[in-house]
Amino acid sequence: AFRDPEIPAMLGFAHENYPHLTVMGAAARTELAKDFA
């Protein structure tokens, strides 16, 4: 998956700053979150 320091913030915060997340599926968010588990 991605290795980007912004992702933890994207996952839980500031979605208004990342409009593409509004169309990102829950499965995709889960895959990203695994990198931070």
C-alpha positions in Angstrom: 0.0 0.0 0.0 1.0 3.6 0.3 3.8 4.9 2.6 2.8 8.5 3.1 2.9 10.4 6.3 -0.3 12.1 5.5 -2.3 8.9 5.4 -3.0 8.6 9.2 -4.5 12.0 9.1 -6.4 11.2 6.0 -7.9 8.1 7.6 -9.3 9.8 10.6 -9.3 13.5 10.1 -9.6 16.4 7.6 -11.6 14.6 5.0 -12.7 18.0 3.7 -9.1 18.5 2.7 -9.0 15.1 0.8 -12.2 14.9 -1.2 -11.0 11.8 -3.0 -11.5 10.0 0.4 -15.2 10.5 0.2 -15.3 8.1 -2.7 -12.7 5.7 -1.3 -14.3 2.5 -0.2 -14.2 1.1 3.4 -12.1 -1.8 2.2 -9.5 0.5 0.7 -9.3 2.5 3.9 -8.9 -0.8 5.8 -6.0 -1.8 3.5 -4.3 1.5 4.1 -4.9 1.3 7.9 -3.1 -2.1 8.0 0.1 -0.3 7.3 -0.3 1.5 10.6 -1.5 -1.4 12.7 
